[in-house]
Amino acid sequence: MVINIDFYGDKAKKRDTGTNCRVIPMANEENKQQFLEMLSASGELPVGLSTFKAFADPFKPKPWYQHLSDCSDDQVQAIEEETKDQAECSSWHQQRVGRVTGTSAHRVIHTSLEKPSKSLLRDIVQKESRKNPLKTPGILWGREHEKDAIETYKYALGLTTAYTAPTLINISSDIYKPHTSISIQRAGFRVSREKPYIGVSCDAYVHCVCCGKGVVEVKCPLKWNSDLPADKRGHLDTLLSLRTNHSYYTQV
Protein backbone atom coordinates (compact mmCIF):
# COMPACT_ATOMS: atom_id res chain seq x y z
CA MET A 1 0.00 0.00 0.00
CA VAL A 2 1.16 3.54 -0.75
CA ILE A 3 0.39 4.58 2.81
CA ASN A 4 3.07 2.18 4.12
CA ILE A 5 5.90 3.47 1.90
CA ASP A 6 8.58 5.42 3.76
CA PHE A 7 9.52 8.39 1.56
CA TYR A 8 11.86 10.05 4.10
CA GLY A 9 15.64 9.69 4.20
CA ASP A 10 17.69 9.52 7.41
CA LYS A 11 18.53 13.28 7.36
CA ALA A 12 14.90 14.21 6.96
CA LYS A 13 13.94 11.97 9.80
CA LYS A 14 16.50 13.64 12.08
CA ARG A 15 15.19 17.12 11.23
CA ASP A 16 11.63 16.05 11.89
CA THR A 17 11.13 16.43 15.65
CA GLY A 18 7.42 16.07 15.38
CA THR A 19 6.68 19.49 16.88
CA ASN A 20 5.42 20.94 13.54
CA CYS A 21 3.47 17.92 12.36
CA ARG A 22 -0.22 18.45 11.64
CA VAL A 23 -2.54 15.57 12.26
CA ILE A 24 -4.69 14.85 9.18
CA PRO A 25 -7.89 13.02 10.05
CA MET A 26 -8.93 9.98 8.04
CA ALA A 27 -11.64 10.69 5.45
CA ASN A 28 -15.00 9.10 6.15
CA GLU A 29 -17.33 7.67 3.50
CA GLU A 30 -19.18 10.97 3.10
CA ASN A 31 -15.89 12.82 2.49
CA LYS A 32 -14.86 10.24 -0.11
CA GLN A 33 -18.20 10.51 -1.91
CA GLN A 34 -17.98 14.30 -2.00
CA PHE A 35 -14.45 14.12 -3.41
CA LEU A 36 -15.44 11.68 -6.14
CA GLU A 37 -18.47 13.78 -7.08
CA MET A 38 -16.25 16.85 -7.29
CA LEU A 39 -13.86 15.04 -9.65
CA SER A 40 -16.77 13.78 -11.76
CA ALA A 41 -18.20 17.29 -12.09
CA SER A 42 -14.85 18.80 -13.08
CA GLY A 43 -15.37 17.89 -16.74
CA GLU A 44 -11.87 16.37 -16.99
CA LEU A 45 -12.91 12.80 -16.01
CA PRO A 46 -9.71 11.59 -14.29
CA VAL A 47 -9.13 7.97 -15.29
CA GLY A 48 -9.06 6.96 -11.64
CA LEU A 49 -12.83 7.42 -11.53
CA SER A 50 -13.22 4.44 -13.85
CA THR A 51 -12.31 2.15 -10.91
CA PHE A 52 -15.42 3.23 -9.00
CA LYS A 53 -18.58 1.52 -10.23
CA ALA A 54 -20.83 4.50 -9.59
CA PHE A 55 -18.66 6.72 -11.81
CA ALA A 56 -17.49 4.25 -14.47
CA ASP A 57 -20.23 4.73 -17.11
CA PRO A 58 -18.58 7.67 -18.96
CA PHE A 59 -15.53 5.48 -19.58
CA LYS A 60 -17.43 2.63 -21.22
CA PRO A 61 -16.91 2.45 -25.01
CA LYS A 62 -19.93 3.58 -26.98
CA PRO A 63 -21.62 0.88 -29.08
CA TRP A 64 -21.03 1.03 -32.83
CA TYR A 65 -24.70 1.88 -33.44
CA GLN A 66 -24.62 4.93 -31.14
CA HIS A 67 -24.60 7.30 -34.14
CA LEU A 68 -27.84 5.86 -35.54
CA SER A 69 -30.12 7.96 -33.35
CA ASP A 70 -30.85 11.54 -32.41
CA CYS A 71 -29.69 13.39 -35.54
CA SER A 72 -30.44 17.12 -35.51
CA ASP A 73 -30.75 19.25 -38.64
CA ASP A 74 -27.29 20.68 -37.97
CA GLN A 75 -25.79 17.20 -37.64
CA VAL A 76 -27.46 16.04 -40.87
CA GLN A 77 -26.00 19.03 -42.69
CA ALA A 78 -22.55 18.58 -41.12
CA ILE A 79 -22.41 14.90 -42.12
CA GLU A 80 -23.27 15.71 -45.72
CA GLU A 81 -20.72 18.51 -45.92
CA GLU A 82 -17.85 16.33 -44.68
CA THR A 83 -18.73 13.38 -46.95
CA LYS A 84 -18.96 15.10 -50.34
CA ASP A 85 -15.89 13.23 -51.58
CA GLN A 86 -17.98 10.08 -51.04
CA ALA A 87 -15.96 6.87 -51.65
CA GLU A 88 -12.68 8.84 -51.41
CA CYS A 89 -13.63 10.06 -47.93
CA SER A 90 -13.12 7.98 -44.75
CA SER A 91 -16.06 9.69 -43.05
CA TRP A 92 -18.38 8.60 -45.88
CA HIS A 93 -17.53 4.96 -45.20
CA GLN A 94 -17.87 5.42 -41.42
CA GLN A 95 -21.31 7.04 -41.65
CA ARG A 96 -22.64 4.20 -43.78
CA VAL A 97 -21.86 1.52 -41.17
CA GLY A 98 -25.05 0.17 -39.60
CA ARG A 99 -27.33 2.19 -41.85
CA VAL A 100 -29.70 1.10 -44.59
CA THR A 101 -28.35 2.85 -47.69
CA GLY A 102 -29.60 3.22 -51.24
CA THR A 103 -27.36 0.34 -52.25
CA SER A 104 -28.87 -2.08 -49.72
CA ALA A 105 -32.46 -0.77 -49.72
CA HIS A 106 -33.80 -3.25 -52.28
CA ARG A 107 -32.37 -6.25 -50.43
CA VAL A 108 -33.67 -4.92 -47.08
CA ILE A 109 -37.21 -4.56 -48.46
CA HIS A 110 -37.23 -8.08 -49.91
CA THR A 111 -35.46 -10.06 -47.18
CA SER A 112 -37.37 -12.18 -44.67
CA LEU A 113 -38.13 -10.57 -41.30
CA GLU A 114 -38.09 -13.98 -39.60
CA LYS A 115 -34.85 -15.12 -41.26
CA PRO A 116 -33.06 -12.05 -42.64
CA SER A 117 -30.22 -12.61 -45.05
CA LYS A 118 -26.95 -13.04 -43.15
CA SER A 119 -24.95 -11.65 -46.04
CA LEU A 120 -27.20 -8.56 -46.06
CA LEU A 121 -26.71 -8.01 -42.32
CA ARG A 122 -22.96 -8.45 -42.74
CA ASP A 123 -22.89 -5.93 -45.59
CA ILE A 124 -24.80 -3.37 -43.49
CA VAL A 125 -22.57 -3.58 -40.40
CA GLN A 126 -19.31 -4.14 -42.29
CA LYS A 127 -19.27 -1.59 -45.08
CA GLU A 128 -16.29 -1.48 -47.40
CA SER A 129 -13.56 0.88 -46.24
CA ARG A 130 -11.57 3.46 -48.11
CA LYS A 131 -8.46 1.32 -47.65
CA ASN A 132 -10.16 -1.83 -48.95
CA PRO A 133 -12.72 -0.77 -51.58
CA LEU A 134 -14.58 -3.32 -53.65
CA LYS A 135 -12.88 -3.88 -56.98
CA THR A 136 -15.27 -6.05 -58.96
CA PRO A 137 -15.32 -5.41 -62.74
CA GLY A 138 -18.81 -3.91 -62.54
CA ILE A 139 -17.89 -1.46 -59.76
CA LEU A 140 -14.65 -0.42 -61.44
CA TRP A 141 -16.51 0.14 -64.71
CA GLY A 142 -19.15 2.25 -62.99
CA ARG A 143 -16.59 4.42 -61.19
CA GLU A 144 -14.64 4.92 -64.39
CA HIS A 145 -17.63 5.98 -66.50
CA GLU A 146 -19.68 7.86 -63.91
CA LYS A 147 -17.91 11.09 -64.79
CA ASP A 148 -18.82 10.57 -68.47
CA ALA A 149 -22.51 10.46 -67.58
CA ILE A 150 -22.23 13.57 -65.41
CA GLU A 151 -20.43 15.48 -68.17
CA THR A 152 -23.05 14.40 -70.70
CA TYR A 153 -25.78 15.57 -68.34
CA LYS A 154 -24.06 18.94 -67.89
CA TYR A 155 -23.68 19.25 -71.67
CA ALA A 156 -27.38 18.53 -72.19
CA LEU A 157 -28.26 21.21 -69.63
CA GLY A 158 -26.01 23.73 -71.36
CA LEU A 159 -23.58 23.96 -68.44
CA THR A 160 -20.62 22.95 -70.62
CA THR A 161 -19.90 23.63 -74.27
CA ALA A 162 -17.67 20.63 -74.98
CA TYR A 163 -18.98 17.08 -75.19
CA THR A 164 -16.29 14.76 -73.86
CA ALA A 165 -18.11 11.45 -73.28
CA PRO A 166 -16.81 8.62 -75.48
CA THR A 167 -20.24 7.38 -76.58
CA LEU A 168 -23.67 8.67 -77.52
CA ILE A 169 -26.30 8.66 -74.75
CA ASN A 170 -30.06 9.03 -75.13
CA ILE A 171 -31.35 12.05 -73.24
CA SER A 172 -34.93 12.90 -72.32
CA SER A 173 -36.52 15.99 -73.85
CA ASP A 174 -37.31 17.16 -70.28
CA ILE A 175 -33.58 17.64 -69.78
CA TYR A 176 -32.96 19.32 -73.10
CA LYS A 177 -35.64 21.98 -72.56
CA PRO A 178 -34.42 25.46 -71.46
CA HIS A 179 -33.99 25.88 -67.70
CA THR A 180 -33.66 29.10 -65.71
CA SER A 181 -30.56 29.56 -63.49
CA ILE A 182 -29.71 25.87 -63.47
CA SER A 183 -26.81 24.54 -61.42
CA ILE A 184 -25.36 21.22 -60.24
CA GLN A 185 -23.79 20.74 -56.80
CA ARG A 186 -21.90 17.85 -55.28
CA ALA A 187 -23.79 15.66 -52.83
CA GLY A 188 -22.59 13.89 -49.71
CA PHE A 189 -24.10 11.22 -47.49
CA ARG A 190 -27.58 12.38 -46.48
CA VAL A 191 -28.94 10.96 -43.22
CA SER A 192 -32.67 10.98 -42.54
CA ARG A 193 -33.37 13.11 -39.47
CA GLU A 194 -36.62 11.25 -38.72
CA LYS A 195 -35.09 7.80 -39.36
CA PRO A 196 -31.33 8.19 -38.80
CA TYR A 197 -30.70 4.50 -39.48
CA ILE A 198 -31.34 5.37 -43.15
CA GLY A 199 -28.86 7.32 -45.26
CA VAL A 200 -28.26 7.78 -48.98
CA SER A 201 -25.82 9.57 -51.23
CA CYS A 202 -26.91 10.56 -54.71
CA ASP A 203 -24.29 11.60 -57.26
CA ALA A 204 -25.29 15.28 -57.38
CA TYR A 205 -28.06 17.81 -56.79
CA VAL A 206 -29.58 19.78 -59.66
CA HIS A 207 -31.50 22.99 -59.13
CA CYS A 208 -33.21 25.53 -61.33
CA VAL A 209 -35.78 28.27 -60.79
CA CYS A 210 -38.33 26.66 -63.11
CA CYS A 211 -38.23 23.06 -61.81
CA GLY A 212 -36.86 23.37 -58.27
CA LYS A 213 -34.44 20.90 -56.71
CA GLY A 214 -33.75 17.36 -57.91
CA VAL A 215 -31.19 14.61 -57.50
CA VAL A 216 -28.81 13.06 -60.01
CA GLU A 217 -28.20 9.32 -59.76
CA VAL A 218 -25.74 7.79 -62.22
CA LYS A 219 -25.78 4.13 -63.21
CA CYS A 220 -23.19 2.63 -65.56
CA PRO A 221 -23.93 -1.13 -65.67
CA LEU A 222 -21.15 -3.17 -67.19
CA LYS A 223 -23.36 -5.73 -68.94
CA TRP A 224 -25.85 -3.29 -70.46
CA ASN A 225 -25.70 -2.67 -74.20
CA SER A 226 -27.95 -0.22 -76.05
CA ASP A 227 -28.16 -2.67 -78.93
CA LEU A 228 -29.97 -5.26 -76.81
CA PRO A 229 -33.78 -5.54 -77.02
CA ALA A 230 -35.70 -3.96 -74.13
CA ASP A 231 -36.45 -7.28 -72.43
CA LYS A 232 -32.71 -8.04 -72.21
CA ARG A 233 -31.60 -4.77 -70.69
CA GLY A 234 -32.28 -5.91 -67.13
CA HIS A 235 -32.85 -2.63 -65.30
CA LEU A 236 -34.71 -0.79 -68.08
CA ASP A 237 -38.42 -0.96 -68.87
CA THR A 238 -38.05 1.36 -71.84
CA LEU A 239 -34.98 3.21 -73.03
CA LEU A 240 -35.56 6.02 -70.54
CA SER A 241 -37.42 4.35 -67.65
CA LEU A 242 -36.44 1.83 -64.99
CA ARG A 243 -38.18 -1.41 -64.22
CA THR A 244 -40.18 -0.89 -61.01
CA ASN A 245 -39.04 -4.27 -59.62
CA HIS A 246 -35.32 -3.60 -60.14
CA SER A 247 -32.89 -2.61 -57.35
CA TYR A 248 -32.00 0.58 -59.24
CA TYR A 249 -35.64 1.70 -59.02
CA THR A 250 -35.70 1.07 -55.25
CA GLN A 251 -32.48 3.00 -54.82
CA VAL A 252 -33.70 6.04 -56.76
DALINQUI-V182860 format. One record per residue. N is the residue number from 0. OMEGA is omega in radians with two decimals (999 if undefined). Layout:
N/OMEGA ; N/OMEGA
This chain:
0/-3.14 ; 1/-3.08 ; 2/-3.09 ; 3/-3.13 ; 4/3.12 ; 5/-3.08 ; 6/-3.04 ; 7/3.03 ; 8/-3.10 ; 9/-3.13 ; 10/-3.13 ; 11/3.14 ; 12/3.12 ; 13/-3.13 ; 14/-3.06 ; 15/-3.13 ; 16/3.13 ; 17/-3.09 ; 18/-3.09 ; 19/-3.12 ; 20/3.09 ; 21/-3.13 ; 22/3.12 ; 23/-3.10 ; 24/3.08 ; 25/3.12 ; 26/3.06 ; 27/-3.08 ; 28/3.12 ; 29/3.10 ; 30/3.14 ; 31/-3.13 ; 32/3.12 ; 33/-3.14 ; 34/3.13 ; 35/3.11 ; 36/3.11 ; 37/3.10 ; 38/-3.12 ; 39/-3.11 ; 40/-3.07 ; 41/-3.12 ; 42/-3.11 ; 43/-3.11 ; 44/3.06 ; 45/-3.04 ; 46/3.12 ; 47/-3.14 ; 48/-3.10 ; 49/-3.14 ; 50/3.12 ; 51/-3.02 ; 52/-3.08 ; 53/-3.09 ; 54/-3.00 ; 55/-3.04 ; 56/-3.12 ; 57/-3.10 ; 58/-3.13 ; 59/3.13 ; 60/3.13 ; 61/3.12 ; 62/-3.06 ; 63/-3.10 ; 64/-3.09 ; 65/-3.06 ; 66/-3.07 ; 67/3.14 ; 68/3.02 ; 69/3.07 ; 70/3.08 ; 71/3.10 ; 72/3.14 ; 73/3.13 ; 74/3.10 ; 75/-3.13 ; 76/-3.13 ; 77/3.13 ; 78/-3.12 ; 79/-3.13 ; 80/-3.06 ; 81/-3.11 ; 82/-3.07 ; 83/3.04 ; 84/3.06 ; 85/-3.00 ; 86/3.11 ; 87/-3.03 ; 88/-3.14 ; 89/-3.12 ; 90/3.12 ; 91/3.12 ; 92/-3.11 ; 93/-3.10 ; 94/-3.14 ; 95/-3.09 ; 96/3.10 ; 97/-3.11 ; 98/2.97 ; 99/-3.10 ; 100/3.10 ; 101/-3.12 ; 102/-3.09 ; 103/-3.01 ; 104/-3.09 ; 105/-3.14 ; 106/3.12 ; 107/-3.11 ; 108/-3.01 ; 109/3.12 ; 110/3.14 ; 111/3.10 ; 112/-3.14 ; 113/-3.14 ; 114/-3.11 ; 115/-3.14 ; 116/3.12 ; 117/3.13 ; 118/3.08 ; 119/3.13 ; 120/3.12 ; 121/-3.14 ; 122/-3.12 ; 123/-3.06 ; 124/3.12 ; 125/3.14 ; 126/3.07 ; 127/-3.14 ; 128/3.11 ; 129/-3.11 ; 130/-3.10 ; 131/-3.13 ; 132/3.06 ; 133/-3.08 ; 134/3.06 ; 135/-3.13 ; 136/-3.13 ; 137/-3.14 ; 138/3.12 ; 139/3.10 ; 140/-3.13 ; 141/3.13 ; 142/-3.11 ; 143/-3.03 ; 144/3.11 ; 145/-3.13 ; 146/3.10 ; 147/3.13 ; 148/3.13 ; 149/3.14 ; 150/3.09 ; 151/3.12 ; 152/3.11 ; 153/3.13 ; 154/3.13 ; 155/3.14 ; 156/-3.13 ; 157/3.14 ; 158/3.04 ; 159/-3.10 ; 160/-3.11 ; 161/3.11 ; 162/-3.02 ; 163/-3.11 ; 164/-3.05 ; 165/-3.11 ; 166/3.11 ; 167/-3.13 ; 168/3.11 ; 169/-3.07 ; 170/-3.12 ; 171/3.11 ; 172/3.10 ; 173/3.13 ; 174/-3.09 ; 175/-3.09 ; 176/-3.13 ; 177/3.10 ; 178/-3.11 ; 179/3.10 ; 180/-3.10 ; 181/3.14 ; 182/3.08 ; 183/3.12 ; 184/3.08 ; 185/3.13 ; 186/3.06 ; 187/3.14 ; 188/-3.05 ; 189/-3.14 ; 190/3.07 ; 191/3.13 ; 192/-3.12 ; 193/-3.13 ; 194/-3.00 ; 195/3.03 ; 196/3.08 ; 197/3.09 ; 198/-3.12 ; 199/3.05 ; 200/3.06 ; 201/-3.09 ; 202/3.12 ; 203/2.98 ; 204/3.05 ; 205/-3.11 ; 206/3.01 ; 207/-3.10 ; 208/-3.04 ; 209/-3.06 ; 210/-3.11 ; 211/-3.05 ; 212/3.10 ; 213/3.13 ; 214/3.08 ; 215/3.09 ; 216/-3.07 ; 217/3.05 ; 218/3.12 ; 219/-3.09 ; 220/-3.08 ; 221/-3.02 ; 222/-3.05 ; 223/3.11 ; 224/-3.08 ; 225/3.14 ; 226/-3.13 ; 227/3.05 ; 228/-3.03 ; 229/-3.09 ; 230/3.13 ; 231/-3.05 ; 232/3.04 ; 233/-3.03 ; 234/-3.08 ; 235/3.02 ; 236/2.95 ; 237/-3.07 ; 238/-3.06 ; 239/3.09 ; 240/-3.10 ; 241/2.98 ; 242/-3.07 ; 243/3.14 ; 244/-3.12 ; 245/-3.13 ; 246/3.10 ; 247/3.14 ; 248/3.10 ; 249/-3.11 ; 250/-3.14 ; 251/999
